[in-house]
């Protein structure tokens, strides 16, 4: 089972109850991994959201990943952490979370991609494939050719993120990338279950 295949990143604007419903439906539809993101810096709120999602995921076998914050991941005993380039160094994070938790890292340039190959991480998030309104500080737009070349270069599994939706998903999947990370294509869909099923169909 490839845990990275359909990777849901939560929408930090949605209230907890909405979020729980979205995640539960998305998992029914086939989402393989869930990352809880909280960009407002309120640790207590972050822990509360993470705990709420953990409850939904219990018994599903779908890993719970925490965005950026190793302390929150440890507090809720999540399945892993996903770090950005300005977060805690991956080697230190690995020491803190131990050898058995998942550790992901976002890479935004060719140099970061190449340096990450020797880090103690499980997978890389390649960002951004296409420019999106949510990502204002874009370093590079990889595009389909850039993604295909990154897949060929990387010994670590890659998850594509940024501007991915039903319209371009088949082309993304054709690059051989391990998975895709999505926010609005699932969180903003009328039904997260149907959205996840349709997305997986497009990828097969």
C-alpha positions as CSV (number, residue, x, y, z in Angstrom):
1,X,0.0,0.0,0.0
2,X,1.4,3.4,-1.0
3,X,0.5,5.8,1.8
4,X,1.4,8.9,-0.3
5,X,-1.0,8.2,-3.1
6,X,-3.9,10.6,-2.2
7,X,-2.6,12.9,0.5
8,X,-5.2,15.3,2.0
9,X,-3.9,18.5,3.6
10,X,-6.6,20.1,5.8
11,X,-8.0,23.6,5.2
12,X,-7.1,25.6,8.3
13,X,-10.0,28.0,7.7
14,X,-12.6,25.2,8.3
15,X,-14.2,24.9,11.7
16,X,-13.3,21.6,13.6
17,X,-16.8,20.0,13.0
18,X,-16.6,20.6,9.3
19,X,-13.1,19.4,9.2
20,X,-14.0,16.1,11.0
21,X,-16.8,15.5,8.5
22,X,-14.5,16.3,5.5
23,X,-11.8,14.0,6.7
24,X,-14.2,11.1,7.6
25,X,-15.8,11.3,4.1
26,X,-12.5,11.7,2.3
27,X,-11.1,8.6,4.0
28,X,-14.3,6.7,3.0
29,X,-13.5,7.8,-0.6
30,X,-9.9,6.5,-0.4
31,X,-7.6,9.2,0.9
32,X,-4.4,7.5,2.1
33,X,-2.9,10.1,4.4
34,X,-4.0,13.2,6.2
35,X,-1.9,16.2,7.2
36,X,-3.3,18.7,9.7
37,X,-2.2,22.2,8.9
38,X,-2.7,25.2,11.2
39,X,-1.1,28.4,10.1
40,X,-2.3,30.7,12.9
41,X,0.4,29.9,15.4
42,X,-2.0,29.0,18.2
43,X,-0.5,25.8,19.6
44,X,-3.5,25.0,21.8
45,X,-5.9,25.2,18.8
46,X,-3.5,23.2,16.7
47,X,-3.4,20.4,19.3
48,X,-7.2,20.5,19.6
49,X,-7.7,20.2,15.8
50,X,-5.0,17.4,15.6
51,X,-6.7,15.5,18.4
52,X,-10.1,15.8,16.7
53,X,-8.8,14.5,13.4
54,X,-6.9,11.7,15.2
55,X,-10.3,10.5,16.6
56,X,-11.8,10.4,13.1
57,X,-8.8,8.4,11.8
58,X,-8.7,5.9,14.6
59,X,-8.9,2.4,13.2
60,X,-8.8,3.4,9.6
61,X,-5.1,2.7,9.1
62,X,-4.7,6.2,7.5
63,X,-1.6,8.0,9.0
64,X,-2.0,11.4,10.7
65,X,0.7,13.8,9.9
66,X,1.3,17.2,11.6
67,X,2.5,20.2,9.5
68,X,5.6,22.0,10.8
69,X,5.3,21.3,14.5
70,X,7.2,18.5,16.1
71,X,5.9,19.5,19.6
72,X,2.3,19.1,18.4
73,X,3.0,15.8,16.8
74,X,4.5,14.5,20.0
75,X,1.7,15.9,22.1
76,X,-1.0,14.0,20.2
77,X,1.2,11.0,19.3
78,X,0.7,11.5,15.6
79,X,2.1,9.2,12.9
80,X,4.5,11.7,11.7
81,X,5.5,15.3,10.9
82,X,5.9,17.3,7.7
83,X,8.6,20.0,7.8
84,X,9.1,23.1,5.6
85,X,12.5,24.5,4.8
86,X,12.3,27.1,7.6
87,X,11.2,24.6,10.3
88,X,13.3,22.5,12.6
89,X,16.2,20.7,10.8
90,X,15.2,17.2,9.7
91,X,18.1,15.4,11.5
92,X,16.9,17.0,14.8
93,X,13.3,16.3,14.1
94,X,14.2,12.6,13.5
95,X,16.0,12.4,16.8
96,X,12.9,13.8,18.6
97,X,10.2,11.7,16.9
98,X,12.2,8.5,16.8
99,X,12.9,6.0,14.0
100,X,9.4,4.7,13.4
101,X,7.4,7.9,12.7
102,X,7.0,9.3,9.2
103,X,9.0,12.4,8.4
104,X,8.3,14.5,5.3
105,X,10.1,17.6,4.0
106,X,9.0,20.2,1.5
107,X,11.5,21.0,-1.3
108,X,11.1,24.0,-3.5
109,X,14.3,24.0,-5.6
110,X,16.6,21.6,-7.4
111,X,19.3,22.2,-4.8
112,X,17.0,21.4,-1.9
113,X,15.8,18.3,-3.8
114,X,19.4,17.1,-4.1
115,X,20.4,18.0,-0.5
116,X,17.4,16.2,0.9
117,X,18.4,12.8,-0.6
118,X,20.9,12.3,2.3
119,X,18.5,13.4,5.1
120,X,16.7,11.0,7.5
121,X,13.3,11.6,5.9
122,X,10.7,9.2,4.5
123,X,9.4,11.3,1.6
124,X,9.6,14.7,0.0
125,X,6.8,17.2,-0.9
126,X,7.7,18.8,-4.2
127,X,6.3,22.4,-4.3
128,X,4.8,24.0,-6.2
129,X,3.9,22.1,-9.3
130,X,1.6,24.9,-10.5
131,X,1.3,28.4,-9.0
132,X,-1.7,28.7,-6.6
133,X,-3.3,31.7,-4.8
134,X,-2.5,30.0,-1.4
135,X,1.2,30.0,-2.0
136,X,2.4,33.6,-2.2
137,X,6.2,33.1,-1.7
138,X,6.7,30.7,-4.6
139,X,10.4,29.9,-5.3
140,X,9.8,27.8,-8.4
141,X,6.9,26.4,-10.5
142,X,8.1,22.9,-11.4
143,X,5.5,22.2,-14.0
144,X,5.0,18.7,-15.5
145,X,8.5,18.5,-17.0
146,X,10.2,19.6,-13.8
147,X,8.1,17.1,-11.8
148,X,9.1,14.2,-14.2
149,X,12.7,15.1,-13.9
150,X,12.5,15.3,-10.1
151,X,10.9,11.9,-10.0
152,X,13.8,10.5,-12.1
153,X,16.4,12.1,-9.8
154,X,15.0,11.3,-6.4
155,X,15.7,8.1,-4.5
156,X,13.0,9.2,-2.0
157,X,9.2,9.0,-2.7
158,X,7.9,12.3,-4.0
159,X,4.5,13.9,-3.3
160,X,3.4,16.6,-5.7
161,X,1.7,19.7,-4.3
162,X,0.4,23.0,-5.7
163,X,-2.4,23.7,-8.1
164,X,-3.3,20.0,-8.6
165,X,-6.9,19.3,-9.5
166,X,-9.1,16.9,-11.5
167,X,-8.2,18.8,-14.8
168,X,-4.4,18.1,-14.5
169,X,-4.3,15.0,-12.3
170,X,-3.9,12.4,-15.1
171,X,-0.8,14.2,-16.5
172,X,0.6,14.5,-12.9
173,X,0.1,10.8,-12.3
174,X,1.7,10.0,-15.7
175,X,5.1,11.3,-14.4
176,X,5.3,8.3,-12.0
177,X,5.1,10.5,-8.9
178,X,4.3,8.5,-5.7
179,X,1.4,10.7,-4.7
180,X,-0.4,14.1,-4.8
181,X,-1.2,16.4,-1.9
182,X,-4.5,18.3,-2.2
183,X,-6.4,20.8,-0.2
184,X,-9.3,22.5,-2.0
185,X,-9.9,19.7,-4.5
186,X,-11.2,17.7,-1.6
187,X,-11.9,20.2,1.2
188,X,-14.0,22.5,-1.0
189,X,-15.8,19.7,-2.9
190,X,-19.6,19.3,-2.4
191,X,-18.8,15.7,-1.1
192,X,-15.3,14.8,0.0
193,X,-16.0,11.1,-0.5
194,X,-17.0,11.4,-4.1
195,X,-14.2,13.9,-4.8
196,X,-11.6,11.4,-3.4
197,X,-13.1,8.5,-5.4
198,X,-13.0,10.6,-8.6
199,X,-9.4,11.7,-8.0
200,X,-8.2,8.2,-7.4
201,X,-10.0,7.0,-10.6
202,X,-8.2,9.7,-12.6
203,X,-4.9,8.5,-11.2
204,X,-5.3,4.8,-12.0
